[in-house]
Amino acid sequence: MSYGDIIEHFQLWYGKSIRWFTETKWAIKVPFEDDWLYVTQGSIDNTQPVVYNNKEEARKAAQIWGPNAEVVVYKGHSDG
């Protein structure tokens, strides 16, 4: 299997462009008790972090969460 075949299978499997997975994405975290939580979207059964294509866009969106909100590089599900 060639590299191109692997990429094509990956795109079909995940339904997204490989570029989405390799570009830097930004997210907002807010403090909650002794931890930090991502700002999310979706339903109670299916939430996912809201991600932004650049840091400035994320900073503007983070203003609504107050001075303790933190803009971070989003690393996906493995970020914990």
C-alpha positions as CSV (number, residue, x, y, z in Angstrom):
1,M,0.0,0.0,0.0
2,S,1.4,3.4,-1.0
3,Y,1.5,6.5,1.1
4,G,-1.2,8.0,-1.1
5,D,-3.4,4.9,-0.5
6,I,-2.9,5.3,3.3
7,I,-3.9,9.0,3.2
8,E,-7.0,8.2,1.1
9,H,-8.1,5.5,3.4
10,F,-7.5,7.8,6.4
11,Q,-9.6,10.5,4.8
12,L,-12.4,8.0,4.1
13,W,-12.3,6.5,7.6
14,Y,-12.4,9.9,9.4
15,G,-14.3,11.9,6.9
16,K,-12.0,14.8,7.1
17,S,-9.1,16.1,5.1
18,I,-5.7,15.0,6.4
19,R,-4.8,18.7,6.4
20,W,-7.2,19.3,9.3
21,F,-5.2,16.9,11.4
22,T,-1.8,18.4,10.6
23,E,-2.7,22.1,10.9
24,T,-2.4,23.8,14.3
25,K,-5.8,24.3,15.9
26,W,-6.6,26.4,18.9
27,A,-9.1,25.9,21.7
28,I,-10.2,27.6,24.9
29,K,-9.9,26.1,28.4
30,V,-11.6,27.5,31.4
31,P,-10.9,26.7,35.1
32,F,-13.3,24.4,36.9
33,E,-12.6,23.3,40.5
34,D,-9.0,21.9,40.4
35,D,-8.9,21.3,36.7
36,W,-9.3,22.9,33.3
37,L,-12.1,22.1,30.8
38,Y,-12.4,22.8,27.1
39,V,-15.2,25.1,25.9
40,T,-17.3,22.6,23.9
41,Q,-20.2,22.4,21.5
42,G,-22.8,19.7,20.7
43,S,-25.3,17.8,22.7
44,I,-25.0,16.2,26.1
45,D,-24.3,12.8,24.5
46,N,-21.8,14.1,21.8
47,T,-19.6,17.1,22.8
48,Q,-16.4,18.2,21.2
49,P,-14.1,21.1,21.9
50,V,-14.7,24.3,19.9
51,V,-11.5,24.7,17.8
52,Y,-10.2,27.7,15.9
53,N,-7.9,28.0,12.9
54,N,-5.7,30.7,14.5
55,K,-4.8,32.0,17.9
56,E,-6.2,35.5,17.4
57,E,-9.7,34.1,16.5
58,A,-9.5,32.0,19.7
59,R,-8.4,34.9,21.8
60,K,-11.4,37.0,20.6
61,A,-13.8,34.2,21.4
62,A,-12.2,33.6,24.8
63,Q,-13.0,37.1,26.0
64,I,-16.6,36.0,26.8
65,W,-15.2,33.5,29.3
66,G,-13.4,36.2,31.3
67,P,-9.8,36.8,32.4
68,N,-9.2,33.2,33.5
69,A,-9.9,31.6,30.1
70,E,-6.8,30.2,28.5
71,V,-6.2,29.8,24.7
72,V,-4.2,26.6,24.0
73,V,-3.0,24.5,21.1
74,Y,-5.6,21.8,20.6
75,K,-3.9,18.4,20.4
76,G,-7.0,16.2,20.0
77,H,-8.4,13.5,22.2
78,S,-5.0,12.5,23.5
79,D,-4.6,16.0,25.2
80,G,-6.5,14.8,28.2
